[in-house]
């Protein structure tokens, strides 16, 4: 199994994806974001002031953006880097996928 360096630490991937080594941390983060979204729903149900809801929307959005950037970094370090080491046409496909993902993130 190949190793990779994440934040200066050598890590053996636990699965086929770059995020696999830190899956529990990612799930914890997503559960926190889910809680924020449920909080938004509750705020609307309770007729909370608009600006307070918008503040919570901003926090939820930032949480998702932060998660997306971390996932993108792990994809580049694991999937794209592995394709580059392997050579061949797969690297072009991985770069195109990453570029499209970045473009989608920038549109949001």
Secondary structure, 3 states (H helix, E strand, C coil): CCEEEECCEEEECCCCCCCHHHHHHHHHHHHHHHHHHHHHHHHHHCCCCHHHHHHHHHHHHHHHHHHHHHHHHHHHHHHHHHHHHHCCCHHHHHHHHHHHHHHHHHHC
